Amino acid sequence: MAFDELDRRIVAALVEDGRATYAEIGAKVGLSAPAVKRRVDRLRASGAITGFSATVNPGMLGWTTEAYVELFCRGRTSPSDIAAAVSKYPEVTGAATITGEADALLHIRAADVRHFEEVVEHISAEPFVVRTKSVIVLSRLVSRAGFGPVGSPPPGAGLEPPGGSRGVAPPGQRRPAQSG
């Protein structure tokens, strides 16, 4: 699929505001709402856009500690074994196999340092883990939302249907604010 400058501008507008209407995006990029919809549909069908989600402030949810943990594994532990084990912990917000001495790098969010320590203790108890090496984030300098992993989306991260289970509206539809 050819990915042109208009597609890039549409994607940029969606990354900036995933709830923008097709008309709002069209006004930014110089297209009609139906033309934007056709392009978004094509980008979704091609897999360039893998879904729509809400961006949350972890601190507002009580997850004030952020850290990265290098995982050193025994023998020839497969990436799927690592993924299956660390996926059990909701505090693990990302995991990747990496180059270098470590086998994997985990991104962890926790309520506080004690909570983080408990999570690392549990992960360290996995049978294939030899050791871990952790660093705690002091301040985030750059954070670019909206860009996921290269390649296919992770398992279970498929496209949400309009009005999907996450309650986030696709472009062109706005959800009313919920009181609570």
C-alpha positions in Angstrom: 0.0 0.0 0.0 1.3 3.4 -0.9 1.5 5.8 2.1 1.5 9.4 0.9 1.9 12.8 2.5 -1.9 13.1 3.1 -1.9 9.8 4.9 1.0 11.0 7.1 -0.9 14.2 7.9 -4.1 12.2 8.7 -2.2 9.8 11.0 -0.5 12.8 12.7 -3.9 14.4 13.3 -5.2 11.1 14.8 -2.2 10.7 17.0 -2.8 14.3 18.2 -6.5 13.7 18.8 -7.9 10.2 18.2 -11.4 11.5 18.9 -11.4 14.2 16.1 -14.2 13.9 13.6 -13.5 13.2 10.0 -14.6 16.8 9.2 -12.1 18.2 11.7 -9.3 16.1 10.3 -10.3 17.1 6.8 -10.1 20.8 7.7 -6.5 20.2 8.9 -5.4 18.3 5.8 -7.5 19.8 3.1 -9.9 17.0 2.3 -13.6 16.4 2.7 -14.9 14.3 5.6 -15.8 11.4 3.3 -12.3 11.4 1.7 -10.7 11.3 5.2 -13.0 8.4 6.1 -12.0 6.4 3.0 -8.3 7.0 3.8 -8.7 6.0 7.5 -10.6 2.9 6.5 -7.8 2.0 4.0 -5.2 2.7 6.7 -7.1 0.5 9.1 -7.6 -2.3 6.5 -3.9 -2.3 5.6 -2.8 -2.5 9.3 -1.1 0.9 9.3 -3.6 2.0 12.0 -4.1 -0.8 14.4 -6.7 0.7 16.7 -7.9 3.6 18.8 -7.3 4.0 22.5 -7.4 6.4 25.4 -4.2 7.9 26.7 -4.2 7.9 30.5 -2.1 9.7 33.1 -0.6 6.9 35.2 0.0 9.2 38.1 -3.7 10.1 38.3 -4.4 6.4 38.5 -2.0 6.0 41.4 0.9 4.5 39.4 3.6 7.0 40.4 6.7 4.9 40.0 8.0 4.0 36.5 11.0 1.8 35.9 12.8 -0.4 33.3 14.0 -3.9 34.2 16.6 -5.9 32.2 15.7 -9.6 32.4 18.6 -12.1 32.2 17.3 -15.6 31.4 18.5 -19.1 31.9 19.6 -21.1 28.8 17.6 -20.6 25.7 14.4 -19.2 27.1 12.0 -18.4 24.2 10.5 -15.0 23.7 7.1 -16.6 23.9 7.9 -18.0 27.4 9.1 -14.6 28.6 6.0 -13.0 27.2 3.7 -15.5 28.8 5.3 -15.1 32.2 5.5 -11.3 32.3 2.0 -10.8 30.8 0.7 -12.1 34.2 1.7 -8.9 35.8 -0.5 -5.8 35.0 2.3 -3.6 36.2 4.4 -4.7 33.2 3.2 -2.2 30.6 5.7 -3.2 27.9 8.2 -5.9 27.2 10.7 -6.5 24.4 13.6 -8.8 23.5 16.8 -6.8 23.1 20.4 -6.9 22.0 23.2 -6.9 24.5 23.7 -9.0 27.6 20.1 -9.0 28.8 17.4 -11.1 27.1 14.5 -8.7 27.6 13.6 -5.3 28.8 10.4 -4.7 30.8 8.7 -1.3 31.3 7.0 -1.3 34.7 4.5 1.1 36.4 3.8 0.7 40.1 2.2 2.6 42.9 5.4 3.3 44.7 8.9 1.9 45.2 7.8 -0.9 47.6 5.1 -2.0 45.0 7.8 -2.0 42.3 10.1 -4.1 44.5 7.3 -6.6 45.0 6.7 -6.9 41.3 10.4 -7.4 40.6 10.6 -10.1 43.3 7.7 -12.0 41.7 9.2 -11.7 38.2 12.6 -12.8 39.6 10.9 -15.9 41.0 10.0 -17.1 37.5 11.9 -20.4 36.9 13.9 -19.1 33.9 15.0 -15.8 35.4 18.7 -15.7 36.5 18.8 -12.1 37.5 17.4 -8.6 36.9 18.8 -5.2 36.7 16.5 -2.2 37.3 16.5 1.5 36.8 13.8 3.9 38.1 12.8 6.8 35.9 13.3 10.1 37.6 11.6 12.3 35.0 10.3 11.5 31.5 12.0 13.8 29.0 10.3 12.7 25.7 7.2 10.6 25.2 5.6 10.1 21.9 2.2 8.6 22.1 0.5 6.8 19.3 3.3 4.7 17.9 3.2 1.0 18.6 5.6 -1.8 17.8 6.8 -2.3 14.2 5.1 -5.3 12.6 2.0 -6.9 13.7 0.1 -5.8 16.8 0.5 -7.7 20.0 -2.0 -10.5 20.7 -5.4 -9.2 21.7 -4.7 -5.7 20.4 -6.8 -5.9 17.3 -9.0 -3.1 16.0 -11.8 -2.1 18.3 -15.2 -1.9 16.6 -17.1 1.3 16.7 -18.4 1.7 20.2 -16.0 -1.1 21.2 -15.4 -2.5 24.7 -13.0 0.2 25.7 -15.6 2.9 25.2 -13.4 5.0 22.9 -15.1 6.4 19.8 -13.4 5.9 16.5 -12.7 9.1 14.4 -15.9 10.8 13.3 -17.8 9.9 16.4 -17.6 11.6 19.8 -18.6 9.9 23.0 -20.4 12.1 25.5 -18.5 12.7 28.7 -19.5 10.3 31.5 -20.2 11.7 34.9 -19.0 9.6 37.7 
